[in-house]
């Protein structure tokens, strides 16, 4: 096992860290407070190559490996998880899925723009009654010969109002159940496509989360990804990679909270000395650092397996389960280390604690990840 990063990987990490500290940190509290989508910041992320990191350079991507992606996601997530979730969806779900399974025409038309951040993408699987149970798609795509007629509603869609391209998972043949599901590329502005209300969320409040409604939307046949009935396999395969992105986001949230707690512990004095000199605080810091290091290794292991072309399904699910729990545990402790100041917005840790919770829910809940892991173990 080689735990050394290459010069290129370290350069990506450092660039992401500099961007997060210099471009994302200013205004992050206000964006959270006002539920403001970080459009300007995401545009700059695209210009720096963070929105299509693993895409082949022939499609305007960075051609980087998954390890570089994990390192960048951690640094961005330390500061602003609302930015990192947009980055994760665009990289892991939209760009990766299109590059792996899309036609050459689809790649030239959409991927070349998505990978630069000229436009951003959205992945639309969840519905009012089809979240964890992805087979129960109520959104329908009726085959009309040279086009599909799309009807239905999607919920909790990241980049919901800001995306230019949406990958919609819809049922074409209910009798075939999950084998009758298709993945369709829908453009914003198509007739019958309406963006619904923005969700007022606990965390990642800058993230653009909306419901989407489709009423007799005509989607050309050439916008279907893969063969007829491939949609469910497409969604599941894409989500496997997405778990690495969200695990890395959770890792970054935890790591950012820990760094703030460590810094504060060296500044705050109680009973005549810095609180970092009290064993109660030292033990908290030791536990936090150990949990974060374990989560980081799980994320890097999953990324390494993916880069080698090996089966990474179990590793990615394990990384997401563990890292998301670490994010919750560490952010709660970071607030505790800060005491009363931890409850105040200007110290950042309360926001990180709120942001952490969603990592246990989206792109497959913790419970779903455990189903995935157990299935892999029992093969």
Secondary structure, 3 states (H helix, E strand, C coil): CCCCCCHHHHHHHHHHHHHHHHHHCCCHHHHHHHCCCCHHHHHHHHHCCCCCCCCCHHHCCCCCCHHHHHHHHHHHHHHCHHHHHHHHHHHHHHHHHHHHHCCHHHHHHHHHHHCCCCCCEEEECCECCECCCCCCCCCEEEECCCEEEEEEEEEEEECCCCCCEEEEEEECCHHHHHHHEEEEEEECCCCCEEEEEECCCCCCCCCCEEEEEEEEEEEEHHHECCCCCCHHHHHHHHHHHHHHHHHHHHHHHHHHHHHHHHHHHHHCEECCEEHHHCHHHHHHHHHHHHHHHHHHHHHHHHHHHHHCCCCCHHHHHHHHHHHHHHHHHHHHHHHHHHHHHHHCHHHCHHHHHHHHHHHHCCCCCHHHHHHHHHHHHCC
